[in-house]
Amino acid sequence: MIKSFSAAISGLIHIVKSERNLKIHIAVFCLVLILGFYSEIAPWEWVSVLIVSALVMCLEILNSSIEKLSDFVEPNTNQKIKIIKDTAAAAVLVAAAIAFIVGILIFYPYFFTQE
């Protein structure tokens, strides 16, 4: 079990150090955390923010893994590999778009409604 955690932590450290897009997702997540604490969002809103944020970051990690595996299997340009990579990237894009919408739905009332 310790070896499994060690391998997972090692992978997480590697992916955070090497993937620009994951760094961007982490930076946005930190900003959302700050906004959440500042706005004092409700517990159910925290759950929503955490779930969509985790989904985006997990899909980014999987996308990066698929890209690395694809490049290992076929280092040359290959149309089928391109489709695989593009499809994995699309999963991240869809999750990020939904996360953005969830963020707007949660934070809009705290910043743009007048009482």
Stockholm file with secondary structure:
# STOCKHOLM 1.0

chainA/1-115         MIKSFSAAISGLIHIVKSERNLKIHIAVFCLVLILGFYSEIAPWEWVSVLIVSALVMCLEILNSSIEKLSDFVEPNTNQKIKIIKDTAAAAVLVAAAIAFIVGILIFYPYFFTQE
#=GR chainA/1-115 SS CHHHHHHHHHHHHHHHHHCHHHHHHHHHHHHHHHHHHHHTCCHHHHHHHHHHHHHHHHHHHHHHHHHHHHHHHCCSCCHHHHHHHHHHHHHHHHHHHHHHHHHHHHHHHHHHCCC
#=GC SS_cons         CHHHHHHHHHHHHHHHHHCHHHHHHHHHHHHHHHHHHHHTCCHHHHHHHHHHHHHHHHHHHHHHHHHHHHHHHCCSCCHHHHHHHHHHHHHHHHHHHHHHHHHHHHHHHHHHCCC
//
